[in-house]
Amino acid sequence: MVFLIAIPLSLGIAAASGAPLIAGLVAAVVGGVVAGALGGSPLQVSGPAAGLTVVVADLVGQFGWAATAGITCAAGLLQILLGVTRVGRLALSLSPAVVHGMLAGIGVTIAVQQLHVVLGAKAQSSLIANLAALPAQLVAHHPHSVLAGVLTVAILLTWPRLPKVTVIPAPLVAVVAVTALAAAFLTDVTRVDLPEQPLKELVLPAVPDGTPIEIITAVLTVALVASVESLLSAVAVDKLHRGERSNLDRELIGQGASNAVSGALGGMPVTGVIVRSSTNVAAGARSRASAILHGVWIAAFVLAAGAMLELIPMAALAGVLLVTGLRLVQLAHIRTLRKHDELLVYVVTAAAVAVLGLADGVLIGLALAIVRVLYRLARATVTTTEEDGLWTIRIRGTLVFLGVASLVRTLRSIPEGARVRVDLDVHHLDHAAYEAIEDWRRGHIARGGSVELNRVAFRAARRRPTRSGRCWRSSRRTVSARHSCSSPARTRGSCRT
């Protein structure tokens, strides 16, 4: 089952990336055999992935295909190093909003790019260029290509809805049906063009011709994107079955080995692919043998029946990639992120990836996510009310050093000698905020005022000493929740209520 669905996807991804079609098949074979045998996720299936399409296309345009293969090989070695040092699981620390936004941006880029191929034209290098050229392509389209592409999309969307037929993958049905139609009626379509002797057409890797910074950036981009996508896919696959759980560090080593071998053979970058992996689980896979055998079947099919692949219209493969790209934009993720107030990070990351490129877009998304985290850490609601001569200060949220300045301004606005009650309803209070409140309290009492501390949900700071080692305690006349300190407790810097 996985072998049947991997053939059209591998060819389509290679075509969308500007790589030789044989490079996509090499990556599929190596991903199945090498990553399947060495990886830490037994039921995950690896191969060329849509998520790296934009990255590979940029590398091919900048360095050429031979150098891109060399970059893939180096990225694989870096992945192995990351796996050996057991930092692979750290890739899961990325904000889900950034990861899903990255995939959405890639999906939109792929969809717009492949729409040109469906129209019988050649895709441009960027989203902006594709959008600018789209009106002209719509006017001067090729009817046969449009028919092949539209029919492919229609089958992909309707086939899963039919009862008792989902055992056969929709991409396989779409590609086979459209290929048969094109062979009989559609003559004016561009078809897959494979070399007559595939093994002799493999492009060996070469050293990229560029500055050290450009080469290092390219290697890091391929390694990190491939690692994140593989690890996220492995975690998703674990949710689909009850068998052996994934070893993420071992999975990273297996992915690195497959990228090193794929690059050495002139193949595309390899990642774990959720489409193939979910198909693998749904078809009843129980061990890593299924992933390995799918790679063996691809190799045998390409070497023995390559002429059959050359009957496939490029518009049919573009239709498969168009639907695959649009499915990377998932409404379920958008709803979830909206509930958790992460939609802004998702939208900004997706737009930046689509317009500026993968590396720049992810960096912008990460920067925005970090800024929002800092804002939330510093966010504490401080309100002041006065009634019958009693000033009530309510502090809610998370109070850390970043919000101390605003808190101090509010506290100093209280008139001297006033009666004050401080309601603390905080999730977290760090030492800087604790000392700010304590310093103000002492000064206010010294100037003739009184302070009543009402700890609604105050846990973190009460056992923390001040810099002088004393506990937080106040006058018995003014504080309803009093602390008493014994000498041993004071020595250890802790309080007893």
Buried (B, 14 or more C-beta within 10 A) or exposed (E): BBBBBBBBBBBBBBBBBBBBBBBBBBBBBBBBBBBBBBBBBBBBBBBBBBBBBBBBBBBBEBBBBBBBBBBBBBBBBBBBBBBEEEEBBEBBEBBBBBBBBBBBBBBBBBBBBBBBBBBBBEBBEBBEBBEEBBEEBEEEBBEBBBBBBBBBBEBBEEBEEEEEEEEEBBBBBBBBBBBEBBEEEBEEBBBBEBEEEBEEBBBEBBEBEBEEEEBEEBBBBBBBBBBBBBBBBBBBBBEBBEEBBBBBBBBBBBBBBBBBBBBBBBBBBBBBBBBBBBBBBBEEBEEBEBBBBBBBBBBEBBEEEBEEBEBBBBBBBBBBBBBBBBBBBBEEBBEBBEEEEBBBBBBBBBBBBBBBBBBEBBBBBBBBBEEBEEEEBBBBEBEEEEEEEEBBBBBBBBBBBBBBEBBBEBBEEBEEEBBBBBBBBBEBBBBEBBBBBBEBBEEBBEEEBBBBBBBEEBEBBBBBBBEEEEBBBBEEEBBEEEBEBEEEBBEEBBBEE
